[in-house]
Amino acid sequence: MIDLLLIALYIFVLAVFVGFETITKVPPLLHTPLMSGTNAISGITLVGALISAGAGHSTLCTLLGTLAVIIATINVVGGFLVTDRMLEMFKKKKRES
């Protein structure tokens, strides 16, 4: 049991490091398309969380699934709001006559 926990923790730390290094290397011009792609991935995460929350295996699984649904929903909504705000910056301003 401890070995599996250590392996999972090792993979998590590596994923955090690789994710941080990848995101810091992205040029500002690509942030909007990257945000759209991550929103799609978060949508898939939300579907998985809904399945996990509704499976009814145990109380712990239901609680963790519900927490995952809440966090994934916040991530998806926030991502779309940020993407919309970034796209507004590229629109031409209307001139008043």
CORTA-V842127 format. One record per residue. N is the residue number from 1. RES is the residue in one letter. PHI is phi in whole degrees, -180 to 180 (* if undefined). Layout:
[[N:RES:PHI] [N:RES:PHI]]
//
This chain:
[[1:M:*] [2:I:-65] [3:D:-62] [4:L:-65] [5:L:-66] [6:L:-66] [7:I:-66] [8:A:-64] [9:L:-66] [10:Y:-62] [11:I:-65] [12:F:-63] [13:V:-64] [14:L:-63] [15:A:-65] [16:V:-63] [17:F:-63] [18:V:-64] [19:G:-63] [20:F:-64] [21:E:-65] [22:T:-68] [23:I:-67] [24:T:-71] [25:K:-93] [26:V:-79] [27:P:-70] [28:P:-58] [29:L:-65] [30:L:-96] [31:H:-64] [32:T:-65] [33:P:-64] [34:L:-66] [35:M:-63] [36:S:-64] [37:G:-65] [38:T:-70] [39:N:-65] [40:A:-64] [41:I:-66] [42:S:-66] [43:G:-64] [44:I:-66] [45:T:-62] [46:L:-64] [47:V:-64] [48:G:-62] [49:A:-67] [50:L:-63] [51:I:-64] [52:S:-66] [53:A:-69] [54:G:-94] [55:A:-70] [56:G:73] [57:H:-71] [58:S:-153] [59:T:-65] [60:L:-63] [61:C:-62] [62:T:-66] [63:L:-66] [64:L:-66] [65:G:-64] [66:T:-65] [67:L:-62] [68:A:-65] [69:V:-63] [70:I:-63] [71:I:-67] [72:A:-66] [73:T:-65] [74:I:-61] [75:N:-65] [76:V:-66] [77:V:-64] [78:G:-62] [79:G:-64] [80:F:-68] [81:L:-65] [82:V:-66] [83:T:-62] [84:D:-63] [85:R:-64] [86:M:-67] [87:L:-69] [88:E:-62] [89:M:-67] [90:F:-92] [91:K:-78] [92:K:-74] [93:K:-79] [94:K:-80] [95:R:-86] [96:E:-89] [97:S:-97]]
//
